[in-house]
């Protein structure tokens, strides 16, 4: 996949792969955290905390895709 139009990519294939893998791993961590928090019946604050791995995972995937 190429960089988005108008954006010059600055990541090599190795860095793109690293960000892609970390993005997928963080999304998996987020899913595991949500399942655990819901199963334990934890409060809203703990469920909100699950947003952080999802944010980090999405950021990694977007950076890998855009090569930035």
GITA-V956567 format. One record per residue. N is the residue number from 1. RES is the residue in one small letter. SS is DSSP state (~ for helix, > for strand, _ for the rest). BURIAL is I if it has 16 or more other C-alpha atoms within 10 Angstrom, else O. D_CENTER is the distance of its C-alpha to the mean C-alpha in whole Angstrom. Layout:
N;RES;SS;BURIAL;D_CENTER + N;RES;SS;BURIAL;D_CENTER
This chain:
1;x;_;O;18 + 2;x;_;O;20 + 3;x;_;I;18 + 4;x;_;O;19 + 5;x;_;O;23 + 6;x;_;O;24 + 7;x;_;O;21 + 8;x;_;O;22 + 9;x;_;O;19 + 10;x;_;O;19 + 11;x;_;I;17 + 12;x;_;O;19 + 13;x;~;O;18 + 14;x;~;O;17 + 15;x;~;O;15 + 16;x;~;I;13 + 17;x;~;I;13 + 18;x;~;O;12 + 19;x;~;I;9 + 20;x;~;I;8 + 21;x;~;I;9 + 22;x;~;I;7 + 23;x;~;I;4 + 24;x;~;I;6 + 25;x;~;I;7 + 26;x;~;I;5 + 27;x;~;I;5 + 28;x;~;O;9 + 29;x;~;I;9 + 30;x;~;I;9 + 31;x;~;I;11 + 32;x;~;O;13 + 33;x;~;I;14 + 34;x;~;I;15 + 35;x;~;O;17 + 36;x;~;O;19 + 37;x;~;I;19 + 38;x;~;O;21 + 39;x;~;O;23 + 40;x;~;O;24 + 41;x;_;O;25 + 42;x;_;O;23 + 43;x;_;O;24 + 44;x;~;O;22 + 45;x;~;O;20 + 46;x;~;O;19 + 47;x;~;I;17 + 48;x;~;O;16 + 49;x;~;O;14 + 50;x;_;I;12 + 51;x;~;I;10 + 52;x;~;O;9 + 53;x;~;I;6 + 54;x;~;I;5 + 55;x;~;O;6 + 56;x;~;I;4 + 57;x;~;I;1 + 58;x;~;I;3 + 59;x;~;I;5 + 60;x;~;I;5 + 61;x;~;I;6 + 62;x;~;O;8 + 63;x;~;I;10 + 64;x;~;I;10 + 65;x;~;I;12 + 66;x;~;I;14 + 67;x;_;I;15 + 68;x;_;I;15
